[in-house]
């Protein structure tokens, strides 16, 4: 009995150190869980802000197309035709008054001749337009999608948003059936990411 | 260890005392970490609720048509919503034990579209081309006389066709947590009907 006591001496320290170690590990894991979730929550806010800003810009793009449908449709078709002439030599080329730089379609979407972007659809805003997201930048591209087999056309609007001091660029795409772009067509509530 | 003590008496007491001290120090440290983590988790929880409110109210307001928002704005250029609006809670919103200040702002947003163009029938005539609605080689564009249209109240039909929606959500009261920020987002609703 006495021999057993001699062998057990010092075990209390070992046990306590073990328990203390376990407690510290649990605490550290718990603390680590918090530090992992904190940046995730910030990213979530960035995502929400970019999401709604993009939807707003898409709405403005739809508004512009509906306000100037002739300018958009014809300039887009001429733009596509010019692209085709570069690969198909049998097609008559556009003359210099038509193949301007920028092209009319590029004027519509706010692209400059040096590849830059301007206008309200490309973050070229004034005053408090996107306050409180000042410093955010965005660009917009608009395409007309033909689907003759289904006898329909659709407008695709792509908005890329980059918030201030953020590396991530979130891109949002929406497709709207051509019928909805006609006068009287309701476009509210059809936006999809 | 045993051999160094001349007497066995009191050894167990010393062991237990040292072990107890170590346990107390470890427990204090761990409780500090756990407490910090708990506060952070609580902070995260409130942040999650605030973001949820932000998305919910933003979806609600952006689903209302431009016509209805414009009617509610009446003759005002902007309005702050910090009271129940269309049966949805704004102002002080309570979820469980937590309270949030949810404020929305509707603002008639003036904007301008630059470099607007239209078909130039005069040039089509002088180029001796017969205009065809489906032939891009017969289309010429020119800048509109008023190539930059400003949308403001004075321009009749084009008056403020865009409404900017800003929503801010701020956690209030509850437990005292420093640096709780305000969560904000914006979007635009246009007259696309």
Interface residues (C-beta under 8 A of the other chain):
Chain A: X6 X9 X10 X12 X13 X15 X16 X17 X19 X20 X21 X23 X24 X26 X27 X28 X30 X31 X33 X34 X37 X38 X41 X44 X45 X48 X49 X52 X53 X55 X56 X57 X59 X60 X62 X63 X64 X66 X67 X68 X70 X71 X74 X75 X77 X78 X81 X82 X92 X94 X95 X97 X98 X104 X107 X108 X110 X118 X119 X120 X125 X129 X130 X131 X132 X133 X184 X186 X187 X188 X189
Chain B: X1 X2 X11 X12 X15 X16 X18 X19 X20 X22 X23 X25 X26 X27 X29 X30 X31 X32 X33 X34 X36 X37 X40 X41 X44 X47 X48 X51 X54 X55 X58 X62 X63 X65 X66 X109 X111 X112 X113 X114 X115 X116 X117 X118 X119 X123 X127 X136 X137 X139 X140 X141 X161 X162 X164 X165 X166 X183 X184 X185 X186 X187 X188 X189 X190 X191 X192 X193
